[in-house]
Amino acid sequence: MAFLETACALGTVVGLIGQFASSRKESTSTQSVSEGEEFLVWLHEHDHAEVTTLIKENQKVLDTVEEMLKQPHELIEAQLERLESMFTLMLSADPHTRSLSQNLGLPTLSAQARSILRQFVQSGASQFMLENIKRNPELSLMGSSTSTKIIEYEEHRFLSNDLDALAVAGLLKESRTPSDCRLFTITRAAIAFCEADIT
């Protein structure tokens, strides 16, 4: 439950940063206060007392908000869009929020994507590689602490989409091998997601 509470808190802060950034772009205000202080004033004026308290109690959060708001508006929007995408995909961990996300038309992780991630985490491996073995894509585990050497999946035509979704959600870190194969590395977020995924 703590994972989902944290995710919801993050989603709220991200959404409010977006609203504030948009309102600031349209404003002609020339206040001589920092971006973080200006954001806190805006939160207070719009009756977001809980979020104001949350940020004030954690200097690192305030510092991060200030760094984000110092950037050009277009870059802020791009970062927030990516965070919002990650947030909605992370909601796939819970069947109730997954159903809500689907009904709202938000992106969610497929059952196959969640299965791939779960097998990866349970294997104890730190990486897996997408290899084409006789034109048949295979997810080869690297450094597995179990006898399992590959990750099983059924829907071949959606494999690339599912791996992309896991990477976009920040659950896997993608890179390339010297032979130009896709290489995926475990993240702490992946482990937290699987701990929260009760389906």
Summary of the structure (lengths in Angstrom):
residues: 199
radius of gyration: 20.0
end to end distance: 14.1
largest distance: 64.2
contacts: 551
relative contact order: 0.12
helix: 60%
strand: 13%
